Amino acid sequence: MKIYTTGEKSARQASYQVHICPGRHLEGQELASEFVNHKNEPVEITVEFRYGVAEVSDAVGKYMLKHGFAAKSKLIIRDPLIA
């Protein structure tokens, strides 16, 4: 799944990382297997955006979209020189 950053500054950076821990945040709920390790303990996931875009699994993408860490579409950035 392709997701996009929610900030103008991060959308322009060559590399931007977001660290999430859905297993801790969603404790008590049914979790995707990638959110916990073999001992059923929450794991931290690093999502690396390249120029505002990241390719992630569906589970990570849905989590980030639901909680506002990412967007479904690109951020439209107005060029101040053109305006």
Secondary structure, DSSP 8 states (H G I E B T S, - for coil): -EEE-S-HHHHHSS-EEEEE-HHHHTTTS---GGGB-TTS-B--EEEEEBTTEEE--HHHHHHHHHTTSSBSS------TTT-
